[in-house]
Structure formats: structure tokens, C-alpha cells
Amino acid sequence: ELKVEQNPLFLSMQEGKNYTIYCNYSTTSDRLYWYRQDPGKSLESLFVLLSNGAVKQEGRLMASLDTKARLSTLHITAAVHDLSATYFCAVVLGTSGSRLTFGEGTQLTVNP
Amino acid sequence: DGGITQSPKYLFRKEGQNVTLSCEQNLNHDAMYWYRQDPGQGLRLIYYSQIVNDFQKGDIAEGYSVSREKKESFPLTVTSAQKNPTAFYLCASSIGKGPSTDTQYFGPGTRLTVL
């Protein structure tokens, strides 16, 4: 059974600060996704990471993947209030197929 | 505009009733999915379909049923056998076979409340 764990689950930070969200998963996978969800809304795709050492960046967010450690990180640089949301990582089971297993989500609050 | 639509946005159901949630996509995607989200939690897969006239159970299929008669549509029925159906239901679609990225794109969701 594939398990996906995120930490922290809750993160309160000040504007301008840096922080990292971690996503660990329990079995082999060749694809990892990061999504954003605003309160009461649907999920928005942020990144897809396909290979060991993959790094993707968009604005103040940077995601990386270490398949050997079964770990992905989402790094936030110089946070702004607009980044306040819940962030989910999701992992594909095995090395084929399309079933996603989601982490519990990290609720990020950026305070002025 | 291409995208995924879900209806209704809010749905109220009495105990013992079956209800059907609609999901339509015009992205020409082969694969479609239904997830359930409970407050403060991640998404759990209910059913998914990779091709018309075929679908598979996800992790929490009990009390739910689906059909996939058309590529564009993947309705979910929440039956009276589902003990605790109050939740936020999200439909997603992806290209399916072919590209290795196969990102799932989500609809706006339906919030179901059992009275």
C-alpha cells in the first residue's frame, strides 16, 4: 500500500521568509505532483516531477524530487500573502498507471 | 473554453436517497476520476475510468457507483448504502494513455450535505 506523508500539516509564516514543505512516500513511483487548493475551491496543478533530481520552479515556489530517498520538497522563497493555501503532493502508484495517492495537505498561512 | 464542469455546486440529500453528481469534460481526455475530500484531509479515490465503458474501483468505492457511456461524461451516484456521504466531491480528467506526465485536472467540485 502506498502511503504519502506531508509535513508540516500546518505552517504559519511571515511574509518575506523562506520555508520548505516535505513529502515522503513509501513505495517506488516515477511521478510526483504538487497541487494548490484555495479554501472551498478545487485543485490547481503546480508541478509534475518525473525523474530523480528533477527540479521545477514557478515564481516563489520550487519543487524537487529525490526518488532514492522517496522525498519531494516544495520550497517557498520570500513568501507573500497570496501564497496562503493548502498544498498537496500526490504520487502515482508504481511505475505505470495513473492512480494518484494524495498526502494530507499542508495548510500554509502567510502573515503580513 | 475547454475544461471540466461539475453540477450541481451544492447538493442536499435526505438520508436513504440516491443522488447523482454530474461530471463533464471537453478536453478530449480518455481518463476520468472521482475523489472525495473530507474537511482538513487529502483526496481519496472513489472510482476511475481509463476508457469508455470501463471503470475500476478506487480506495473507497463502497456505497458509490459510476458509469462511463460517453468519453465526455462520468457521473457518480452516491447510494443510500454510503454511510457518511457528506463531503466535497471532485472530478478530474487526464489524457490517459501516451504522455508520461498525465497530469490530472480537476473540476470545481460538488459539496454534498446529507440532512
Interface residues (C-beta under 8 A of the other chain):
Chain A: V4 D30 R31 Y33 Y35 K41 S42 L43 E44 S45 V48 L50 F88 A90 S98 R99 L100 T101 F102 G103 E104 G105 Q107
Chain B: A31 Y33 G40 Q41 G42 L43 R44 L45 Y48 Q50 G58 L90 A92 S94 G96 S100 T101 D102 T103 Q104 Y105 F106 G107 P108 G109
